[in-house]
Amino acid sequence: MIAAASKSTLQTSFPLVGASLAELTEWIQTQGQPAYRGKQLHQWLYERGARSLMDISVFPKAWRETMADYPLGRSTIHYRAESRDGTIKFLLKLVDGSIIETVGIPSEKRLTVCVSSQVGCPMNCDFCATGKGGFTRNLDRHEIVDQVLTVQEEFQQRVSNVVFMGMGEPLLNVDSVLAALQCMNQDIGIGMRMMTVSTVGIPGKIRKLAELQLQATLAVSIHASNQRVREQLIPSARQYPIETLIQECRDYVKITGRRVSFEYIILSGTNDLPEHARELASHLRGFQCHVNLIPYNPITEVDYNRPTDPQLAEFKHILEDRNIAVSIRRSRGLDADAACGQLRASRSAAEALTEV
Ligand code: SAH
């Protein structure tokens, strides 16, 4: 009786992608199969990219046939756009029909995946395309892990780095994000330090990550050097004074011994004046951090401008002069609308695209 009940619950509610070896071993036993098949299942899911139990040729044929429709938790590729620089943006269709974006970014030695943590985003930052389409729901563990498996499969190459810089605010979905990180590390084999969680900052959540001793890199989208400008750009900043945010980051460094990255989008004339650079430097003085300057990538709904190279260089120079580690992030994938902040999957955009 009990076995039958748990079997049916697991069947309807347990997508296999994202599960650990122990979970897979337990599950396969509830299906009347020997424990060692858990290891085979693990290998087929994570190394061989099985999309259905039917694919797993080492399993008994009769059993595979009865399980052919069991959902593994894989998405389908709805659309892909390839940029001249090799970056590929995917629109992935989830089981419930939701569309999310994932970007694969190849470079000489790496393959980086930019993953989404939510369908849409509730933060509504002024300069970001994702928020313009509203928010639908959080992603589950398997839906995050699936994005990495999909990129791995499409590029026929192992993923080396993961950044949570796609759609959504990861710290509004901490449990699934942490579970996905765990799986990507333990089951797919990506080093914790090769993964970055990027957040606009949610009160109290950075402290929580510190207490959990997050080993992935924490990136904080600061984008402004004072509360007034930050509130203009980021509506949620009203509930989170910049001083409190920075204090939480200082504590994070103290507790984890790991530095924090700050992302600073450069919007010409809005937050890139020399006084802004000086103000930012004074906030960040004396703690282990790194600033990434991101020239604004244009989106249609708003009227910001990209900075010129000399403007960017001056801002950088002012920070360097004050001993702040800083680099400029040149976005990849601009011509495929796959760069930072350009990710959207609005229904009209998705419907206009041909299915592949
Ligand atoms: N919600 C998270 C992760 C998603 S955004 C966060 O805010 O960090 C990933 C990065 O892209 C963030 O730093 C974000 O501010 C930046 N970004 C958003 N819109 C952009 C745009 N139009 N041009 C350049 N960067 C942008």
Residues whose N, C-alpha, C, O or C-beta is under 5 A from the ligand:
A	BS01	SAH	F127 C128 F164 M165 G166 G168 E169 P170 S198 T199 V200 S221 E263 I265 I294 P295 Y296 N297 C340 G341
